[in-house]
Amino acid sequence: MKISASCFLLIYIFSFSLFAKVSFLPLFDGKTLTGWSAMPGGKWEVKDGAILGTSPKSEKKHGILLSDKEYSDFIVRAKFRVHKGDSGFYFRAKKVKSSVNVNGFQVEVDTSKETGGLYETGGRAWVNKPSKEAITKRKYIPGEWTNLELNASGRNISVKINGVICSELKNDKGNTKGYFGLQLHGNQEMKVEYKDILIKEL
């Protein structure tokens, strides 16, 4: 039986579309902390399909839940919900011996207008903060599930909160490879959740 060129084209397009749809893979399985390791400080557990991090104000260390694997170029999508405290989504981070446990970039995740900003721990501190326009457009409500999208390609980085670009760096000098990490800030009461963490490596 002969198959026309148009049939081959349709099969190719369908296969490509199917691949594109499944190209995002889970960094969190929704049930366990497999693929992640907790560093000293606070408590990390899985509850109701989400990673739940809690810490008392008396805890001095920054509790970090670190990915077991390092990554370089990627698009990451995740959802977070901040109840109390100052959290962060680390990427391209390096392990260090300090009260913070890591150095590198974090997307600010807290209850303030700075959520979606970029902070470099152990380096330049604040590198980028959301503009007034972005703060208005993103419609971020602390205590509700919020969409995060992080794109890191070479030395270019962008952060979206609820689909709105909140931070963008071009030709940046920061780390180009490292771990992902979820943060519990020391010296404050913490409660934060993360779920649906997906990655597409570039």
Secondary structure as the mmCIF struct_conf table of DSSP 4:
data_model
#
loop_
_struct_conf.conf_type_id
_struct_conf.id
_struct_conf.beg_label_comp_id
_struct_conf.beg_label_asym_id
_struct_conf.beg_label_seq_id
_struct_conf.end_label_comp_id
_struct_conf.end_label_asym_id
_struct_conf.end_label_seq_id
HELX_RH_AL_P HELX_RH_AL_P1 ALA A 5 LYS A 21
TURN_TY1_P TURN_TY1_P1 VAL A 22 VAL A 22
STRN STRN1 LEU A 25 PRO A 26
BEND BEND1 LEU A 27 PHE A 28
BEND BEND2 GLY A 30 LYS A 31
TURN_TY1_P TURN_TY1_P2 THR A 34 GLY A 35
STRN STRN2 TRP A 36 ALA A 38
HELX_LH_PP_P HELX_LH_PP_P1 MET A 39 MET A 39
BEND BEND3 PRO A 40 GLY A 42
STRN STRN3 LYS A 43 LYS A 47
TURN_TY1_P TURN_TY1_P3 ASP A 48 GLY A 49
STRN STRN4 ALA A 50 SER A 55
TURN_TY1_P TURN_TY1_P4 LYS A 57 SER A 58
BEND BEND4 LYS A 61 LYS A 61
STRN STRN5 GLY A 63 TYR A 71
BEND BEND5 ASP A 73 ASP A 73
STRN STRN6 PHE A 74 LYS A 84
BEND BEND6 GLY A 85 GLY A 85
STRN STRN7 SER A 87 LYS A 95
BEND BEND7 LYS A 97 VAL A 100
STRN STRN8 VAL A 102 VAL A 109
BEND BEND8 ASP A 110 SER A 112
TURN_TY1_P TURN_TY1_P5 LYS A 113 GLY A 116
STRN STRN9 LEU A 118 THR A 121
TURN_TY1_P TURN_TY1_P6 GLY A 122 ARG A 124
STRN STRN10 ALA A 125 ASN A 128
HELX_RH_AL_P HELX_RH_AL_P2 LYS A 132 ARG A 138
TURN_TY1_P TURN_TY1_P7 PRO A 142 GLY A 143
BEND BEND9 GLU A 144 GLU A 144
STRN STRN11 THR A 146 SER A 153
TURN_TY1_P TURN_TY1_P8 GLY A 154 ARG A 155
STRN STRN12 ASN A 156 ILE A 161
TURN_TY1_P TURN_TY1_P9 ASN A 162 GLY A 163
STRN STRN13 VAL A 164 LEU A 169
BEND BEND10 LYS A 170 ASN A 171
BEND BEND11 GLY A 174 GLY A 174
BEND BEND12 THR A 176 LYS A 177
STRN STRN14 GLY A 178 LEU A 184
TURN_TY1_P TURN_TY1_P10 GLY A 186 ASN A 187
BEND BEND13 GLN A 188 GLN A 188
STRN STRN15 MET A 190 GLU A 201
#
